[in-house]
Amino acid sequence: MKWFVRADVDGFFGLALDNLVQLLVIVGLCRQVLGFSDDLVYQHILPGAAVSLLVGNLYYAYQAKQLAESSGRNDICALPYGINTVSLFAYIFLVMLPAKLLAEANGAANPEHIAWQAGLLACFGSGLIELGGAFVVERLRKATPRAALLSTLSGIALTFISLGFLFRTYAHPVVGLVTLGVILLVYFGRLRFRGNIPGGLVAVALGVLLSWLMGLAPVGTLPDNDLDLYLPVPVLGDLFEVLTSENNLTYLSVIIPMGLFNLIGSLQNIESAEAAGDSYPTQSSLAVNGIGTIAASLFGSCFPTTIYIGHPGWKAMGARAGYSILNGAFITLICLTGSLSYIAWAIPIDAGMAIVLWIGIVIAAQAFQETPRKHAPAVVMGLLPGIAAWGAFMAKNGVRAADYGTAQMPAFSESMLMRFQQSDIWIHGAFALEQGFIFTAMILAALTVAIIERHFIKAALWSGSASLLSACGLIHSYRWTVSDTALSLTPAWEWSIAYALMGLIFLTAKWICIDD
């Protein structure tokens, strides 16, 4: 297999766009929510992110080339890799923002710096969990049905990726639908443009042209930050300072579940790659993911990396190893030069969103295509928690869009539940499902497969695991904040008892039930 093939250009545009979106979100939230200076963002956070992304992208490209050589195949696609979106929001709003507010309340001279250090600690802790988990999690993969692993990803792909970008496609239809038409022709229709021009390149170039014609670009005012070379600088002193501070255990309630979620999510993506035909070793794949996250924290980034959702989509495009190398090089270039803001000004997200929408569709379809037909009900069961989490996300954004959920206009409290309930919307259940939904989806799908196969003891064990996770507060346990609901890590006894009783029913099924 060659290091680069024509279709790597297509894969690069899609993966680079996804990574670009994450970086834009980081810059926006760090500056607007946390009040970080340009120096902190462009000289520490973005260079640190570049280190982590380059390490992973190069390794996973090398890993794909090695697998191709050992298997004698030329169609191996590298695992996609990037910044973890869920952790990004969790660490900003549940770690760094509280740290900044506490520092301000205590009269600290530089609360933004303290918030940044808290983010470094969270990222470092997540990396340790991911690295350590790489050596034990293969057993979980072997014990979990494929329907359980793939359906969880499908729920995320169907909602947070596909529906989100479908909304945007129809909000700007001239750009969205035209570029979607190109993507459908090339990837579902398996056609190619004359001259072997990559379909992804055509879609993005056409999207940029239409965006400028329709007034969607340029985006905002011309940036004024300096273009320069910002080399990564180790921040070991800051990390050591926060590790030895008296507040170093304060954010474990966020770090532990986020680290576990990242670990399980990456495991599911490795299973997704195997279902698409590329079987990668679990231990080394997850270990490098953890190393990438640790590298981020050592060089100033507060944001963990992850093995991305989407491998079957990139593989279907024809991407191999080169798209990962191109992505790593591109992200490194824009992070180390301060050019990120200028690219975002000239190229709107709309120009390439059709590629990401297509990736979401492929992932959602894979759960049904790569599992036995009789397990289809289990796949649907695994989809539901992700859909519920997205519904909760939309509901909360609706509340905030109405200017509630602020210190001046509080809304997130028990009274919110009653107002939704008056419309027969049991939002309490959605908020409970939202917390730890990756675990919940996997467990519900796995126990459904066990019941379909008449393995009632296995079903009871899966139900027992849900009971234990609820008792530990890792799923279903939430608390109110000013503008959101967050994982609380307090025991969710009601759900724990319910799962235990559910397991008891499965255990006694042999005696209390008869064949229909």
VEXMAR-385899 format. One line per field, with one value per residue (C-alpha): residue number from 0; y, x, z; chain. Coordinates in steps of 0.25 Angstrom, whole numbers. Each point is the difference from the previous one (the first is absolute). Layout:
N
seq <- NUM;... .
v <- Y;... .
u <- X;... .
w <- Z;... .
mol <- A;... .
//
This chain:
516
seq <- 0;1;2;3;4;5;6;7;8;9;10;11;12;13;14;15;16;17;18;19;20;21;22;23;24;25;26;27;28;29;30;31;32;33;34;35;36;37;38;39;40;41;42;43;44;45;46;47;48;49;50;51;52;53;54;55;56;57;58;59;60;61;62;63;64;65;66;67;68;69;70;71;72;73;74;75;76;77;78;79;80;81;82;83;84;85;86;87;88;89;90;91;92;93;94;95;96;97;98;99;100;101;102;103;104;105;106;107;108;109;110;111;112;113;114;115;116;117;118;119;120;121;122;123;124;125;126;127;128;129;130;131;132;133;134;135;136;137;138;139;140;141;142;143;144;145;146;147;148;149;150;151;152;153;154;155;156;157;158;159;160;161;162;163;164;165;166;167;168;169;170;171;172;173;174;175;176;177;178;179;180;181;182;183;184;185;186;187;188;189;190;191;192;193;194;195;196;197;198;199;200;201;202;203;204;205;206;207;208;209;210;211;212;213;214;215;216;217;218;219;220;221;222;223;224;225;226;227;228;229;230;231;232;233;234;235;236;237;238;239;240;241;242;243;244;245;246;247;248;249;250;251;252;253;254;255;256;257;258;259;260;261;262;263;264;265;266;267;268;269;270;271;272;273;274;275;276;277;278;279;280;281;282;283;284;285;286;287;288;289;290;291;292;293;294;295;296;297;298;299;300;301;302;303;304;305;306;307;308;309;310;311;312;313;314;315;316;317;318;319;320;321;322;323;324;325;326;327;328;329;330;331;332;333;334;335;336;337;338;339;340;341;342;343;344;345;346;347;348;349;350;351;352;353;354;355;356;357;358;359;360;361;362;363;364;365;366;367;368;369;370;371;372;373;374;375;376;377;378;379;380;381;382;383;384;385;386;387;388;389;390;391;392;393;394;395;396;397;398;399;400;401;402;403;404;405;406;407;408;409;410;411;412;413;414;415;416;417;418;419;420;421;422;423;424;425;426;427;428;429;430;431;432;433;434;435;436;437;438;439;440;441;442;443;444;445;446;447;448;449;450;451;452;453;454;455;456;457;458;459;460;461;462;463;464;465;466;467;468;469;470;471;472;473;474;475;476;477;478;479;480;481;482;483;484;485;486;487;488;489;490;491;492;493;494;495;496;497;498;499;500;501;502;503;504;505;506;507;508;509;510;511;512;513;514;515 .
v <- 0;14;11;9;-3;10;-3;5;14;-3;-6;12;10;-7;-3;14;7;-8;3;15;1;-5;10;12;-4;-1;14;6;-6;3;14;3;-9;-1;14;-6;9;-2;-3;-12;-5;1;-2;-12;-6;-1;-5;-10;-5;-1;-9;-9;-1;-2;-11;-8;3;-5;-12;-5;3;-9;-10;-1;-2;-11;-7;1;-6;-12;-3;2;9;14;5;3;13;7;2;15;8;13;9;-6;9;-5;2;14;5;-7;5;15;0;-10;2;13;9;-4;1;14;5;-6;7;13;-2;-2;12;-7;9;-8;-9;-3;-6;-9;-4;-4;-8;-8;-3;-6;-9;-5;-3;-7;-8;-4;-5;-8;-7;-3;-5;-9;-5;-4;-12;-6;4;-10;-10;9;1;-16;-1;11;-3;8;5;7;6;5;5;9;7;0;8;11;0;1;11;9;-2;-3;8;12;1;-3;12;9;-6;5;13;3;-9;6;-4;-12;-7;2;-5;-11;-4;-1;-9;-9;-2;-3;-8;-7;0;-4;10;8;13;1;2;-8;13;-5;1;6;11;4;0;9;9;2;2;11;7;-1;5;13;2;-2;9;-11;3;7;-4;12;11;-2;-6;9;-10;-1;-11;-5;-13;-5;-12;-10;3;-10;5;-10;10;4;-14;-4;12;-4;-14;4;10;-2;0;-11;-10;10;-4;-15;-1;6;-6;-15;-1;8;-9;-13;6;3;-14;-7;9;-3;-15;1;7;-11;-10;8;0;-16;-1;8;-10;7;-8;8;-4;6;2;8;8;4;2;10;7;2;4;11;6;0;7;10;4;0;10;9;-5;-3;-9;-15;-7;-13;-10;6;-5;-2;-10;-8;13;4;-14;0;13;-8;8;-9;5;13;8;-2;6;12;3;0;9;9;2;1;11;8;-1;4;12;7;-2;-7;12;5;-14;1;14;-5;-14;-2;-13;-1;-2;-14;-4;-10;-9;-1;-2;-12;-5;0;-7;-11;-3;0;-10;-9;-5;-6;-5;-7;-7;-12;3;-6;10;12;3;1;10;8;-1;5;12;5;6;8;5;4;7;8;3;5;8;7;3;6;9;4;5;7;6;7;7;-9;-8;12;5;11;-9;-14;-11;-13;-6;-10;10;-2;-15;4;10;-10;-11;9;-2;-15;1;-8;8;-6;-14;7;7;-13;-7;11;-3;-12;-3;-7;-10;-1;-2;-11;-8;1;-5;-11;-5;0;-9;-9;-2;-2;-11;-5;2;5;-1;10;9;0;3;12;5;-2;9;11;-1;1;12;7;-3;7;12;-3;0;7;8;15;13;14;11;15;-3;-15;-14;-7;-14;0;-14;-1;-14;-1;-10;0;-4;-10;-7;0;-7;-10;-4;-1;-9;-9;-1;-5;-10;-6;0;-15;-3;11;0;-10;0;7 .
u <- 0;5;2;-9;-11;-10;-11;8;-3;-15;3;9;-11;-10;9;7;-14;-4;13;-1;-14;6;11;-9;-9;12;5;-14;-4;14;0;-15;-4;13;6;14;9;5;14;-5;-9;10;13;-4;-14;1;15;-4;-11;9;9;-11;-6;13;4;-13;-2;14;-1;-13;5;12;-9;-9;13;5;-13;-1;14;-3;-13;4;-11;-1;-13;3;-5;7;-8;-5;4;-2;-5;-11;-12;-7;12;2;-13;1;14;-4;-13;2;15;6;-12;-2;15;0;-12;5;14;-8;-8;13;7;10;9;-1;-13;1;14;-6;-11;10;8;-13;-3;15;-3;-13;6;12;-9;-9;13;4;-13;0;14;-2;-13;6;6;-13;-11;2;-8;-12;1;0;-12;-8;-9;3;-14;2;14;-5;-14;5;9;-12;-9;11;2;-15;-2;12;6;-11;-12;9;6;-13;-6;11;-1;-15;3;10;-6;7;14;-5;-8;9;12;-8;-4;15;3;-12;4;15;-2;-14;0;15;2;12;3;8;14;0;-3;-3;-15;3;9;-12;-10;9;4;-14;-5;10;-4;-15;3;6;-10;-12;7;3;15;8;-3;0;11;14;8;11;8;15;5;12;7;-5;9;-6;6;-1;-8;5;2;-15;-5;9;-5;-15;3;6;-11;-10;-11;5;-11;-11;-3;1;-15;1;14;-3;-13;5;12;-8;-10;12;6;-13;-3;13;-2;-13;7;10;-11;-6;13;0;-14;4;11;12;4;9;6;-7;11;10;-11;-6;14;4;-13;3;14;-5;-9;11;9;-11;1;15;0;-11;-13;-12;-7;1;1;-8;-1;-11;-13;-1;10;-10;-3;15;2;-12;6;13;9;11;12;3;-12;4;14;-6;-9;11;9;-12;-4;14;2;-12;2;15;-2;-12;-7;-12;-8;3;-4;-13;-3;2;-6;-13;-4;-12;10;4;-12;-5;12;-3;-14;3;9;-11;-9;10;3;-15;-2;12;-7;-11;9;11;-9;-9;-14;-6;8;-7;-9;13;6;-13;1;14;-4;-10;9;8;-12;-5;13;-1;-15;4;12;-11;-9;10;5;-14;-1;13;-4;-12;10;-3;11;8;2;-10;-10;2;-8;7;-6;-11;-11;5;-4;-14;-1;4;-9;-12;2;2;15;7;13;5;2;7;10;2;3;9;10;9;-9;12;0;-15;-1;10;-6;-15;5;8;-11;-9;9;1;-15;-1;10;-7;13;-8;12;8;-12;-1;15;-1;-12;8;12;-10;-5;15;2;-12;4;13;-6;6;-13;-13;4;-1;1;-5;9;-3;-1;0;-1;13;5;0;6;-10;-7;-12;-7;-13;6;9;-11;-8;12;2;-15;1;12;-8;-11;10;6;-14;-4;2;-11;-10;-1;-3;3;-10 .
w <- 0;-4;11;-8;-10;-7;9;12;-4;2;13;4;-3;9;12;-1;0;12;8;-5;6;14;-1;-3;12;9;-4;1;14;5;-3;2;12;7;-4;-4;-7;-14;5;8;-11;-12;8;9;-3;-15;-1;11;-8;-12;7;4;-13;-8;9;-2;-14;-4;8;-5;-14;3;6;-12;-9;9;0;-15;-1;10;-7;-14;-3;-6;5;15;6;11;13;0;12;6;12;8;-1;13;9;-7;5;14;3;-4;8;11;3;-5;1;15;3;-6;8;13;-3;-2;13;8;-6;-9;-8;-13;0;-14;2;11;-9;-10;10;4;-14;-1;12;-6;-13;6;9;-12;-7;11;1;-15;0;12;-6;-13;8;5;-9;-10;9;0;-15;-2;10;-7;-12;-12;-1;14;-4;-14;4;10;-11;-9;10;1;-15;-3;9;4;-14;-11;6;4;-13;-7;7;-5;-14;-1;7;-12;-11;-12;6;8;-10;-12;7;6;-14;-4;12;-3;-14;3;13;-1;-15;-1;-12;-2;-7;-13;2;13;8;14;3;14;-7;-9;11;9;-12;-5;15;2;-14;4;14;-5;-10;10;10;10;-2;5;14;9;0;-6;12;6;7;-4;-10;7;3;14;4;10;14;11;12;10;11;-1;0;12;7;-2;3;14;3;11;-10;-9;4;-2;-14;1;-2;-14;-4;4;-8;-12;0;0;-10;-10;3;-4;-11;-7;3;-8;-11;-1;-1;-11;-8;2;-5;-12;-3;7;13;8;14;11;10;-9;-6;13;6;-10;1;15;-3;-9;11;10;-11;-1;14;1;-11;4;-5;9;-10;-1;-13;-5;-11;-8;-5;-15;-4;-9;-7;-3;-5;-9;-6;-3;10;5;8;-7;5;14;-3;-8;12;10;-9;-3;15;5;-11;4;15;0;-9;5;-13;5;2;-15;-5;8;-6;-14;0;7;6;-10;-11;5;9;-11;2;15;-2;-9;11;10;-10;-2;15;3;-11;4;13;-8;-12;9;10;-1;-5;12;9;-7;12;9;-10;2;15;-1;-8;10;11;-10;-6;14;3;-13;4;14;-7;-9;11;9;-12;-2;14;-1;-13;7;9;12;7;5;14;-4;-6;7;-6;3;12;4;-4;-15;1;3;-11;-10;6;-2;-15;2;-2;11;-1;14;-8;-11;10;7;-13;-5;12;-5;-12;-6;11;0;-15;0;12;-5;-14;6;9;-11;-9;12;1;-15;1;13;9;12;9;-9;0;15;1;-10;8;13;-6;-3;15;4;-9;5;15;-3;-7;-13;-8;3;11;-3;8;-4;-4;-3;-15;-2;7;3;4;16;3;12;0;-9;9;-7;-13;8;6;-13;-7;11;-1;-15;2;9;-10;-10;10;3;-15;-1;11;-2;-15;-11;-15;-8 .
mol <- A;A;A;A;A;A;A;A;A;A;A;A;A;A;A;A;A;A;A;A;A;A;A;A;A;A;A;A;A;A;A;A;A;A;A;A;A;A;A;A;A;A;A;A;A;A;A;A;A;A;A;A;A;A;A;A;A;A;A;A;A;A;A;A;A;A;A;A;A;A;A;A;A;A;A;A;A;A;A;A;A;A;A;A;A;A;A;A;A;A;A;A;A;A;A;A;A;A;A;A;A;A;A;A;A;A;A;A;A;A;A;A;A;A;A;A;A;A;A;A;A;A;A;A;A;A;A;A;A;A;A;A;A;A;A;A;A;A;A;A;A;A;A;A;A;A;A;A;A;A;A;A;A;A;A;A;A;A;A;A;A;A;A;A;A;A;A;A;A;A;A;A;A;A;A;A;A;A;A;A;A;A;A;A;A;A;A;A;A;A;A;A;A;A;A;A;A;A;A;A;A;A;A;A;A;A;A;A;A;A;A;A;A;A;A;A;A;A;A;A;A;A;A;A;A;A;A;A;A;A;A;A;A;A;A;A;A;A;A;A;A;A;A;A;A;A;A;A;A;A;A;A;A;A;A;A;A;A;A;A;A;A;A;A;A;A;A;A;A;A;A;A;A;A;A;A;A;A;A;A;A;A;A;A;A;A;A;A;A;A;A;A;A;A;A;A;A;A;A;A;A;A;A;A;A;A;A;A;A;A;A;A;A;A;A;A;A;A;A;A;A;A;A;A;A;A;A;A;A;A;A;A;A;A;A;A;A;A;A;A;A;A;A;A;A;A;A;A;A;A;A;A;A;A;A;A;A;A;A;A;A;A;A;A;A;A;A;A;A;A;A;A;A;A;A;A;A;A;A;A;A;A;A;A;A;A;A;A;A;A;A;A;A;A;A;A;A;A;A;A;A;A;A;A;A;A;A;A;A;A;A;A;A;A;A;A;A;A;A;A;A;A;A;A;A;A;A;A;A;A;A;A;A;A;A;A;A;A;A;A;A;A;A;A;A;A;A;A;A;A;A;A;A;A;A;A;A;A;A;A;A;A;A;A;A;A;A;A;A;A;A;A;A;A;A;A;A;A;A;A;A;A;A;A;A;A;A;A;A;A;A;A;A;A;A;A;A;A;A;A;A;A;A;A;A;A;A;A;A;A;A;A;A;A;A;A .
//
